[in-house]
Amino acid sequence: VPPPEQIVITSENFRTVAHWQYPPMSETPYFIVEIKPYNSGRYKNVSGCVNIAAFVCDLTREIDDAFESHWLQVKAVVGSQQSEYVETNEFILQKHGKIGPPKLYLSRHNDEIVVDIYHP
């Protein structure tokens, strides 16, 4: 069974997601995703990303410390066979995450201009 490829972790406005590629198979592949925070030093299953058919996993609730290093590993399961885990490079939310611009709304009320700013 081939392992998942091109695993990428992205984060925008603190919504953190991993996605990967997998070659077409005659049987549906399922994936198991694990995360390793630097402080614990060991992998644990990502809740909601065990035996999933999707090529994406939401990590938002898994990363508590924006300054801590994390690694991810993903493996494929096809039928009764499974691939080796593939590990990602280090991911640090504070370093690799992106914050979008705030939403800005302008309105006029009589002779006043009202500016509403909403953080992302």
N, C-alpha and C positions, 0 to 999 in steps of 0.2 A: 504494500500500500504506500503510495507516495505521500510525503509530508506536505503540509500547507506551505505556501510560498508567499513572498512579498508581504509579510506581516507588518502593518503600519499602525502606530498609535497616534491619534490626533485628539486635540482638545481645543474646544472653542467655548468661551464663556463658562468654563468649568464643566462642560459636558464632554467626558472623555470616552472615546470609542476606539476599539481595535477592529481592523478589517484585514482580510487576507484573500488570496487567490487559491483556487484548487482546480485541477484539470477535470474535464467531464468524465464521469464514470457511469457504467451501466447500472450500478447500484448506488443508492443515495448515501453520500458520506455524511457522517456526523462528527462533531468536533468537541473536544474537551479543552477548556481554557483554564490556565492556572496563573496566579500572580504571586510574585515574591517581593515584598517590601524589604528594603535594606536592613531595617532594624531586626526583623524576625529571622531573616536569612534562610527562609524555607518557603517552598511553594505551597499554595492552598488553592482549592477550586474556586473559581469565580461563580458566585451564586447566579443562577439563571443562564450559565454558559457551559453546562455539562450535557453532552449528547444533543447538541443543537445542530440543525441542518443549515442554519444561516451562516453566512461568511462574515458575520459581524457580531461583536460582543460589547455591551455597554459596561464600561469600567467606572462610571461616575461615582458610585457608592463604595467603590473599593479603595479609593485614594483619599486618605484622611489628611495627610501632611503634604502640602504643596512643595516642600523643600526636600522631601525624602526621595531617594532613588527607588525605582521599581523596575522589575523585569517581568516579562510575560512569556509563557510558553503555550504552544498550541499543538495538538496532535489530531490526526484524523482516524476515525474508526469506520471501516467498511466491512459490513458483515461481521465475521468473527475475527477479522484481522485489524491490526492497528499500526499506524506509522510511529516513527520516533517523534519525540517532542522537538519543536523548532523554537529556539529562544530568540527574543527580540534584543535589540540594543537597550541600554539604560534609558529610562524615561523619567524625567523630573518635571512635574506639572508646572512649577514656577519658571523653569527654563524653556520647556518645549510647548507649553500651552499658549493659546492666543486669546486676547480679550478684544471683542469687537467694539466699535464706537458706540457711544450712548445714543439713545433715540431722543430727538429734539423736536418739540412741537411749539410752534408760534401761533398765537391768536391775538386778535385785537378786541378789546372791550372798551367801547367809547373812545376815550383819548389815551388809553393805556395799551401797551403791548405786553402780553403775558408769555413768558418763556417757561415751558415745562421740559425738564431733562430727566430721563429715566436711564439708570445705569443698565448695562447689558445683563 
